[in-house]
Amino acid sequence: MSVTVRVPAKVNVQLAVGAARPDGFHDLANVFLAVGLYDEVTVTPSPTGLRVTCEGPDAAQVPLDRTNLAARAAEALAGRYGLEPDVHLHITKDIPVAGGMAGGSADGAGALLACDALWGTHASRDELLDICAELGSDVPFSLVGGAALGTGRGEKLRALEVGGTFHWVFAMAARGLSTPAVFREFDRLGEGTDIPDPVASGPLLDALAEGDADALAAAVSNDLQPAALSLFPELADTLAAGRAAGALTALVSGSGPTTAFLVRDPEAADKVAEALLASGTCRTVRTASGPAPGATVLDG
């Protein structure tokens, strides 16, 4: 028997970041939107104990040891129910690796839901979300999908209404960016300044609820973008190329280095994607729309 779960990527349409806390984390107002790029995690009983395999674009960059969030999710659920995590976790990647789109977090959420189904542990939604929060700040949203406001370090979620479909182009960079390094640079750039408490933007939440792409384009923001650009200045050329091709707005996705471009419709997405590839400022591009559903067990 095996269970396969499909789980989406995310884009942060707002990422407001507070000052560093004593525990090293930062308080956030993080508006997540799930988009239709998916990983699939398949779990199968394993007579040789926990193991992880991976296929798909950039699969060679995915750790296959116990540091993988999918492996940690299986261990966390097994530990709560007195089980041995004797499963083979096979990850089929389609979410960009190390791209600021929560691919690793998606795999953790997918593995957790798949193991719950395989083992029949029947964990409650709240318990699954609690385990997700232990695994990482973005993992709870990967489980729920749709759109949500994440507070605390991003793990405390409030579902948001979305009144339409938003179309995106994502440009993948030639190299990765470390999320901890971007936060350290954020701290360095903000040293000696008064960093306000993070709050969600009212106009941005209204734009999501109304399905208004123009209003959303005017309201998106990412407090980590200056830090990402400081560490990876070439991303500015990618952002400029997308804007020049007609994107409604452009921003670094999360901690980067993937850049995200909001466009009006699928035709505009194709045009912007083509221009970005031709610009030579990125490695590859993908188009997707959101909101997308969260982690979902696939039939058969």
C-alpha atoms as a printed R data frame, in Angstrom:
    type eleno elety resid chain resno       x      y       z
1   ATOM     1    CA   MET     A     1   0.000  0.000   0.000
2   ATOM     2    CA   SER     A     2   1.127  3.564  -0.665
3   ATOM     3    CA   VAL     A     3  -0.334  7.041  -0.181
4   ATOM     4    CA   THR     A     4   0.452 10.051  -2.375
5   ATOM     5    CA   VAL     A     5  -0.154 13.643  -1.314
6   ATOM     6    CA   ARG     A     6   0.050 16.670  -3.595
7   ATOM     7    CA   VAL     A     7   1.134 19.942  -1.989
8   ATOM     8    CA   PRO     A     8   1.493 23.472  -3.448
9   ATOM     9    CA   ALA     A     9   4.147 26.156  -3.628
10  ATOM    10    CA   LYS     A    10   3.513 29.594  -2.146
11  ATOM    11    CA   VAL     A    11   4.231 33.210  -2.886
12  ATOM    12    CA   ASN     A    12   4.313 35.860  -0.178
13  ATOM    13    CA   VAL     A    13   2.250 38.800  -1.383
14  ATOM    14    CA   GLN     A    14   3.188 40.622   1.799
15  ATOM    15    CA   LEU     A    15   6.099 39.846   4.075
16  ATOM    16    CA   ALA     A    16   6.379 42.372   6.918
17  ATOM    17    CA   VAL     A    17   9.288 41.599   9.240
18  ATOM    18    CA   GLY     A    18   9.804 42.850  12.779
19  ATOM    19    CA   ALA     A    19  13.039 43.174  14.714
20  ATOM    20    CA   ALA     A    20  14.898 40.065  15.822
21  ATOM    21    CA   ARG     A    21  13.426 38.456  18.944
22  ATOM    22    CA   PRO     A    22  15.532 37.106  21.840
23  ATOM    23    CA   ASP     A    23  15.078 33.581  20.396
24  ATOM    24    CA   GLY     A    24  16.579 34.709  17.077
25  ATOM    25    CA   PHE     A    25  13.292 34.563  15.160
26  ATOM    26    CA   HIS     A    26  11.422 37.593  13.835
27  ATOM    27    CA   ASP     A    27   7.751 38.428  14.267
28  ATOM    28    CA   LEU     A    28   6.074 38.467  10.865
29  ATOM    29    CA   ALA     A    29   2.929 39.557   9.121
30  ATOM    30    CA   ASN     A    30   3.145 37.092   6.272
31  ATOM    31    CA   VAL     A    31   0.374 36.959   3.671
32  ATOM    32    CA   PHE     A    32   0.663 33.616   1.913
33  ATOM    33    CA   LEU     A    33  -0.955 32.705  -1.402
34  ATOM    34    CA   ALA     A    34  -0.698 29.093  -2.547
35  ATOM    35    CA   VAL     A    35  -0.004 28.709  -6.283
36  ATOM    36    CA   GLY     A    36  -0.395 25.810  -8.668
37  ATOM    37    CA   LEU     A    37   3.128 24.401  -8.716
38  ATOM    38    CA   TYR     A    38   3.119 21.123  -6.827
39  ATOM    39    CA   ASP     A    39   5.356 18.523  -5.258
40  ATOM    40    CA   GLU     A    40   4.031 15.021  -4.665
41  ATOM    41    CA   VAL     A    41   5.104 12.919  -1.689
42  ATOM    42    CA   THR     A    42   4.461  9.175  -1.823
43  ATOM    43    CA   VAL     A    43   4.876  7.074   1.309
44  ATOM    44    CA   THR     A    44   5.225  3.301   1.271
45  ATOM    45    CA   PRO     A    45   6.001  0.896   4.149
46  ATOM    46    CA   SER     A    46   9.742  0.200   4.250
47  ATOM    47    CA   PRO     A    47  11.236 -2.999   5.737
48  ATOM    48    CA   THR     A    48  14.625 -1.276   5.976
49  ATOM    49    CA   GLY     A    49  13.525  1.772   7.988
50  ATOM    50    CA   LEU     A    50  13.096  5.408   7.007
51  ATOM    51    CA   ARG     A    51  14.541  6.414   3.660
52  ATOM    52    CA   VAL     A    52  14.038  9.335   1.271
53  ATOM    53    CA   THR     A    53  14.332  9.459  -2.513
54  ATOM    54    CA   CYS     A    54  13.663 12.345  -4.866
55  ATOM    55    CA   GLU     A    55  13.182 13.001  -8.575
56  ATOM    56    CA   GLY     A    56  12.448 16.062 -10.678
57  ATOM    57    CA   PRO     A    57  14.110 19.397 -11.494
58  ATOM    58    CA   ASP     A    58  17.114 20.088  -9.226
59  ATOM    59    CA   ALA     A    59  16.421 16.909  -7.237
60  ATOM    60    CA   ALA     A    60  20.160 16.531  -6.687
61  ATOM    61    CA   GLN     A    61  20.007 19.569  -4.361
62  ATOM    62    CA   VAL     A    62  17.432 17.927  -2.055
63  ATOM    63    CA   PRO     A    63  18.891 16.317   1.099
64  ATOM    64    CA   LEU     A    64  18.012 12.635   1.415
65  ATOM    65    CA   ASP     A    65  18.960 12.260   5.088
66  ATOM    66    CA   ARG     A    66  17.133 12.999   8.334
67  ATOM    67    CA   THR     A    67  17.490 16.752   7.776
68  ATOM    68    CA   ASN     A    68  14.849 16.573   5.028
69  ATOM    69    CA   LEU     A    69  11.601 18.041   6.352
70  ATOM    70    CA   ALA     A    70   9.649 15.093   4.952
71  ATOM    71    CA   ALA     A    71  11.768 12.699   7.035
72  ATOM    72    CA   ARG     A    72  11.411 14.911  10.105
73  ATOM    73    CA   ALA     A    73   7.621 14.998   9.614
74  ATOM    74    CA   ALA     A    74   7.428 11.196   9.499
75  ATOM    75    CA   GLU     A    75   9.550 10.936  12.643
76  ATOM    76    CA   ALA     A    76   7.488 13.564  14.472
77  ATOM    77    CA   LEU     A    77   4.156 11.854  13.769
78  ATOM    78    CA   ALA     A    78   5.548  8.394  14.543
79  ATOM    79    CA   GLY     A    79   6.968  9.681  17.822
80  ATOM    80    CA   ARG     A    80   3.605 11.011  18.949
81  ATOM    81    CA   TYR     A    81   1.888  7.690  18.342
82  ATOM    82    CA   GLY     A    82   4.584  5.291  19.515
83  ATOM    83    CA   LEU     A    83   5.333  4.040  16.019
84  ATOM    84    CA   GLU     A    84   8.548  3.393  14.132
85  ATOM    85    CA   PRO     A    85   8.903  5.684  11.068
86  ATOM    86    CA   ASP     A    86   9.542  2.734   8.770
87  ATOM    87    CA   VAL     A    87   8.540  4.348   5.482
88  ATOM    88    CA   HIS     A    88  10.010  5.089   2.098
89  ATOM    89    CA   LEU     A    89   9.313  8.750   1.275
90  ATOM    90    CA   HIS     A    90   9.522  9.467  -2.453
91  ATOM    91    CA   ILE     A    91   9.365 13.140  -3.407
92  ATOM    92    CA   THR     A    92   8.500 14.159  -6.955
93  ATOM    93    CA   LYS     A    93   9.701 17.762  -7.191
94  ATOM    94    CA   ASP     A    94   8.106 20.442  -9.305
95  ATOM    95    CA   ILE     A    95   8.409 23.334  -6.843
96  ATOM    96    CA   PRO     A    96  11.726 25.146  -7.368
97  ATOM    97    CA   VAL     A    97  14.410 24.014  -4.929
98  ATOM    98    CA   ALA     A    98  15.887 26.665  -2.591
99  ATOM    99    CA   GLY     A    99  13.749 29.286  -4.295
100 ATOM   100    CA   GLY     A   100  11.763 30.959  -1.533
101 ATOM   101    CA   MET     A   101   8.569 29.130  -2.550
102 ATOM   102    CA   ALA     A   102   8.430 26.728   0.435
103 ATOM   103    CA   GLY     A   103   9.285 23.563  -1.476
104 ATOM   104    CA   GLY     A   104  10.916 21.924   1.529
105 ATOM   105    CA   SER     A   105   8.041 22.992   3.760
106 ATOM   106    CA   ALA     A   106   5.593 21.579   1.224
107 ATOM   107    CA   ASP     A   107   7.361 18.230   1.360
108 ATOM   108    CA   GLY     A   108   7.158 18.232   5.150
109 ATOM   109    CA   ALA     A   109   3.417 18.917   5.111
110 ATOM   110    CA   GLY     A   110   2.884 16.357   2.367
111 ATOM   111    CA   ALA     A   111   4.792 13.648   4.217
112 ATOM   112    CA   LEU     A   112   2.902 14.372   7.434
113 ATOM   113    CA   LEU     A   113  -0.507 14.035   5.789
114 ATOM   114    CA   ALA     A   114   0.569 10.955   3.813
115 ATOM   115    CA   CYS     A   115   1.957  9.174   6.881
116 ATOM   116    CA   ASP     A   116  -1.206  9.999   8.829
117 ATOM   117    CA   ALA     A   117  -3.252  8.336   6.080
118 ATOM   118    CA   LEU     A   118  -0.892  5.360   5.712
119 ATOM   119    CA   TRP     A   119  -0.678  4.624   9.441
120 ATOM   120    CA   GLY     A   120  -4.310  5.443  10.224
121 ATOM   121    CA   THR     A   121  -3.278  7.687  13.095
122 ATOM   122    CA   HIS     A   122  -6.289  9.969  12.468
123 ATOM   123    CA   ALA     A   123  -4.518 12.990  13.908
124 ATOM   124    CA   SER     A   124  -6.780 16.012  14.234
125 ATOM   125    CA   ARG     A   125  -6.261 19.046  12.020
126 ATOM   126    CA   ASP     A   126  -5.031 21.003  15.040
127 ATOM   127    CA   GLU     A   127  -2.528 18.278  15.911
128 ATOM   128    CA   LEU     A   128  -1.208 18.174  12.362
129 ATOM   129    CA   LEU     A   129  -0.838 21.966  12.382
130 ATOM   130    CA   ASP     A   130   0.966 21.759  15.723
131 ATOM   131    CA   ILE     A   131   3.478 19.289  14.294
132 ATOM   132    CA   CYS     A   132   3.834 21.490  11.192
133 ATOM   133    CA   ALA     A   133   4.676 24.489  13.385
134 ATOM   134    CA   GLU     A   134   7.368 22.448  15.144
135 ATOM   135    CA   LEU     A   135   8.891 21.573  11.757
136 ATOM   136    CA   GLY     A   136   9.125 25.122  10.401
137 ATOM   137    CA   SER     A   137   7.437 28.486  10.002
138 ATOM   138    CA   ASP     A   138   6.086 27.855   6.482
139 ATOM   139    CA   VAL     A   139   4.983 24.233   6.981
140 ATOM   140    CA   PRO     A   140   1.524 24.958   8.457
141 ATOM   141    CA   PHE     A   141   0.540 27.017   5.415
142 ATOM   142    CA   SER     A   142   1.682 24.241   3.077
143 ATOM   143    CA   LEU     A   143  -0.865 22.011   4.802
144 ATOM   144    CA   VAL     A   144  -3.809 24.420   4.537
145 ATOM   145    CA   GLY     A   145  -3.156 26.236   1.219
146 ATOM   146    CA   GLY     A   146  -5.496 28.861  -0.196
147 ATOM   147    CA   ALA     A   147  -4.535 32.221   1.283
148 ATOM   148    CA   ALA     A   148  -3.717 33.030   4.880
149 ATOM   149    CA   LEU     A   149  -2.153 35.601   7.166
150 ATOM   150    CA   GLY     A   150   0.702 34.111   9.150
151 ATOM   151    CA   THR     A   151   1.712 35.838  12.383
152 ATOM   152    CA   GLY     A   152   4.187 34.974  15.124
153 ATOM   153    CA   ARG     A   153   7.085 33.624  13.070
154 ATOM   154    CA   GLY     A   154   4.533 32.834  10.337
155 ATOM   155    CA   GLU     A   155   3.102 29.663  11.852
156 ATOM   156    CA   LYS     A   156  -0.095 31.140  13.381
157 ATOM   157    CA   LEU     A   157  -2.554 31.205  10.499
158 ATOM   158    CA   ARG     A   158  -5.792 33.006   9.757
159 ATOM   159    CA   ALA     A   159  -7.510 32.011   6.525
160 ATOM   160    CA   LEU     A   160  -8.141 34.856   4.094
161 ATOM   161    CA   GLU     A   161 -10.904 35.338   1.576
162 ATOM   162    CA   VAL     A   162  -9.834 35.480  -2.071
163 ATOM   163    CA   GLY     A   163 -12.317 36.791  -4.614
164 ATOM   164    CA   GLY     A   164 -10.659 35.686  -7.836
165 ATOM   165    CA   THR     A   165  -7.704 34.034  -9.522
166 ATOM   166    CA   PHE     A   166  -4.314 35.720  -9.623
167 ATOM   167    CA   HIS     A   167  -1.834 34.874 -12.390
168 ATOM   168    CA   TRP     A   168   1.910 34.754 -11.790
169 ATOM   169    CA   VAL     A   169   5.235 34.226 -13.491
170 ATOM   170    CA   PHE     A   170   8.174 32.972 -11.428
171 ATOM   171    CA   ALA     A   171  11.781 33.387 -12.527
172 ATOM   172    CA   MET     A   172  14.321 30.995 -11.048
173 ATOM   173    CA   ALA     A   173  17.800 32.348 -10.396
174 ATOM   174    CA   ALA     A   174  21.105 30.756 -11.313
175 ATOM   175    CA   ARG     A   175  21.987 30.120  -7.685
176 ATOM   176    CA   GLY     A   176  20.289 29.822  -4.324
177 ATOM   177    CA   LEU     A   177  20.005 32.080  -1.299
178 ATOM   178    CA   SER     A   178  20.107 30.924   2.310
179 ATOM   179    CA   THR     A   179  17.048 32.047   4.275
180 ATOM   180    CA   PRO     A   180  19.058 32.498   7.510
181 ATOM   181    CA   ALA     A   181  21.630 34.569   5.581
182 ATOM   182    CA   VAL     A   182  18.881 36.835   4.216
183 ATOM   183    CA   PHE     A   183  17.478 37.391   7.712
184 ATOM   184    CA   ARG     A   184  20.979 38.163   9.013
185 ATOM   185    CA   GLU     A   185  21.383 40.721   6.238
186 ATOM   186    CA   PHE     A   186  17.973 42.181   7.109
187 ATOM   187    CA   ASP     A   187  19.219 42.603  10.689
188 ATOM   188    CA   ARG     A   188  22.481 44.160   9.492
189 ATOM   189    CA   LEU     A   189  20.736 46.635   7.185
190 ATOM   190    CA   GLY     A   190  18.312 47.607   9.956
191 ATOM   191    CA   GLU     A   191  20.927 48.016  12.681
192 ATOM   192    CA   GLY     A   192  20.419 51.227  14.603
193 ATOM   193    CA   THR     A   193  16.970 51.896  13.140
194 ATOM   194    CA   ASP     A   194  13.553 51.561  14.740
195 ATOM   195    CA   ILE     A   195  11.911 48.588  13.030
196 ATOM   196    CA   PRO     A   196   8.109 48.798  13.399
197 ATOM   197    CA   ASP     A   197   5.958 45.882  14.497
198 ATOM   198    CA   PRO     A   198   4.737 43.971  11.437
199 ATOM   199    CA   VAL     A   199   1.083 44.401  10.484
200 ATOM   200    CA   ALA     A   200  -0.957 43.166   7.558
201 ATOM   201    CA   SER     A   201  -1.844 45.743   4.912
202 ATOM   202    CA   GLY     A   202  -5.548 46.561   4.819
203 ATOM   203    CA   PRO     A   203  -5.506 47.515   1.115
204 ATOM   204    CA   LEU     A   204  -3.704 44.253   0.284
205 ATOM   205    CA   LEU     A   205  -6.244 42.115   2.174
206 ATOM   206    CA   ASP     A   206  -9.059 44.037   0.441
207 ATOM   207    CA   ALA     A   207  -7.442 43.431  -2.957
208 ATOM   208    CA   LEU     A   208  -7.254 39.686  -2.299
209 ATOM   209    CA   ALA     A   209 -10.866 39.571  -1.129
210 ATOM   210    CA   GLU     A   210 -12.033 41.469  -4.205
211 ATOM   211    CA   GLY     A   211  -9.875 39.539  -6.666
212 ATOM   212    CA   ASP     A   212  -8.459 42.857  -7.918
213 ATOM   213    CA   ALA     A   213  -5.064 42.282  -9.570
214 ATOM   214    CA   ASP     A   214  -4.327 45.981 -10.056
215 ATOM   215    CA   ALA     A   215  -5.023 46.779  -6.408
216 ATOM   216    CA   LEU     A   216  -2.960 43.785  -5.299
217 ATOM   217    CA   ALA     A   217  -0.081 44.912  -7.520
218 ATOM   218    CA   ALA     A   218  -0.139 48.315  -5.818
219 ATOM   219    CA   ALA     A   219  -0.086 46.773  -2.334
220 ATOM   220    CA   VAL     A   220   2.427 43.880  -2.443
221 ATOM   221    CA   SER     A   221   5.562 44.268  -0.331
222 ATOM   222    CA   ASN     A   222   8.486 42.245   0.966
223 ATOM   223    CA   ASP     A   223  10.640 43.586   3.798
224 ATOM   224    CA   LEU     A   224  13.286 40.966   2.995
225 ATOM   225    CA   GLN     A   225  13.705 42.188  -0.588
226 ATOM   226    CA   PRO     A   226  16.431 44.778   0.176
227 ATOM   227    CA   ALA     A   227  18.418 42.115   2.025
228 ATOM   228    CA   ALA     A   228  18.009 39.603  -0.825
229 ATOM   229    CA   LEU     A   229  19.102 42.238  -3.355
230 ATOM   230    CA   SER     A   230  22.074 43.169  -1.183
231 ATOM   231    CA   LEU     A   231  23.275 39.552  -1.225
232 ATOM   232    CA   PHE     A   232  22.254 38.881  -4.854
233 ATOM   233    CA   PRO     A   233  22.326 42.231  -6.742
234 ATOM   234    CA   GLU     A   234  21.645 40.605 -10.123
235 ATOM   235    CA   LEU     A   235  18.049 39.970  -9.055
236 ATOM   236    CA   ALA     A   236  17.374 43.662  -9.732
237 ATOM   237    CA   ASP     A   237  17.956 42.991 -13.445
238 ATOM   238    CA   THR     A   238  15.396 40.164 -13.380
239 ATOM   239    CA   LEU     A   239  12.822 42.368 -11.644
240 ATOM   240    CA   ALA     A   240  13.406 45.134 -14.200
241 ATOM   241    CA   ALA     A   241  13.072 42.734 -17.139
242 ATOM   242    CA   GLY     A   242   9.713 41.474 -15.912
243 ATOM   243    CA   ARG     A   243   8.370 44.964 -15.331
244 ATOM   244    CA   ALA     A   244   9.540 46.038 -18.783
245 ATOM   245    CA   ALA     A   245   7.658 43.077 -20.282
246 ATOM   246    CA   GLY     A   246   4.380 44.276 -18.798
247 ATOM   247    CA   ALA     A   247   4.099 42.657 -15.362
248 ATOM   248    CA   LEU     A   248   1.745 44.526 -13.044
249 ATOM   249    CA   THR     A   249   4.334 44.272 -10.286
250 ATOM   250    CA   ALA     A   250   7.518 42.398  -9.447
251 ATOM   251    CA   LEU     A   251   9.002 41.283  -6.152
252 ATOM   252    CA   VAL     A   252  11.384 38.792  -4.622
253 ATOM   253    CA   SER     A   253   9.432 35.753  -3.383
254 ATOM   254    CA   GLY     A   254   9.992 35.368   0.364
255 ATOM   255    CA   SER     A   255  13.705 35.176   1.103
256 ATOM   256    CA   GLY     A   256  14.417 34.587  -2.588
257 ATOM   257    CA   PRO     A   257  16.081 34.157  -4.912
258 ATOM   258    CA   THR     A   258  12.989 33.372  -7.005
259 ATOM   259    CA   THR     A   259  11.343 36.530  -8.328
260 ATOM   260    CA   ALA     A   260   7.579 36.762  -8.757
261 ATOM   261    CA   PHE     A   261   5.624 38.754 -11.325
262 ATOM   262    CA   LEU     A   262   1.898 39.396 -11.042
263 ATOM   263    CA   VAL     A   263   0.200 39.605 -14.443
264 ATOM   264    CA   ARG     A   264  -3.342 40.170 -15.664
265 ATOM   265    CA   ASP     A   265  -4.145 36.873 -17.379
266 ATOM   266    CA   PRO     A   266  -2.574 33.673 -18.783
267 ATOM   267    CA   GLU     A   267  -1.739 35.383 -22.087
268 ATOM   268    CA   ALA     A   268   0.190 38.094 -20.274
269 ATOM   269    CA   ALA     A   269   1.934 35.384 -18.241
270 ATOM   270    CA   ASP     A   270   3.184 33.724 -21.413
271 ATOM   271    CA   LYS     A   271   4.437 37.048 -22.774
272 ATOM   272    CA   VAL     A   272   6.291 37.972 -19.574
273 ATOM   273    CA   ALA     A   273   7.746 34.468 -19.242
274 ATOM   274    CA   GLU     A   274   9.059 34.592 -22.797
275 ATOM   275    CA   ALA     A   275  10.622 38.028 -22.251
276 ATOM   276    CA   LEU     A   276  12.269 36.953 -18.993
277 ATOM   277    CA   LEU     A   277  13.847 33.928 -20.650
278 ATOM   278    CA   ALA     A   278  15.052 36.072 -23.548
279 ATOM   279    CA   SER     A   279  16.537 38.628 -21.138
280 ATOM   280    CA   GLY     A   280  19.146 36.168 -19.907
281 ATOM   281    CA   THR     A   281  18.615 37.354 -16.333
282 ATOM   282    CA   CYS     A   282  17.259 34.041 -14.971
283 ATOM   283    CA   ARG     A   283  17.795 30.307 -15.316
284 ATOM   284    CA   THR     A   284  14.238 29.252 -16.056
285 ATOM   285    CA   VAL     A   285  10.657 30.464 -15.654
286 ATOM   286    CA   ARG     A   286   7.342 28.982 -14.578
287 ATOM   287    CA   THR     A   287   3.777 30.238 -14.749
288 ATOM   288    CA   ALA     A   288   1.082 29.440 -12.189
289 ATOM   289    CA   SER     A   289  -2.112 30.815 -10.701
290 ATOM   290    CA   GLY     A   290  -3.505 31.005  -7.204
291 ATOM   291    CA   PRO     A   291  -5.068 30.393  -4.828
292 ATOM   292    CA   ALA     A   292  -4.398 26.653  -4.904
293 ATOM   293    CA   PRO     A   293  -5.565 24.001  -2.445
294 ATOM   294    CA   GLY     A   294  -3.317 22.823   0.358
295 ATOM   295    CA   ALA     A   295  -1.950 19.327   0.907
296 ATOM   296    CA   THR     A   296  -4.352 16.823  -0.665
297 ATOM   297    CA   VAL     A   297  -4.388 13.033  -0.613
298 ATOM   298    CA   LEU     A   298  -4.643 11.801  -4.200
299 ATOM   299    CA   ASP     A   299  -6.973  8.915  -4.964
300 ATOM   300    CA   GLY     A   300  -5.484  5.777  -6.451
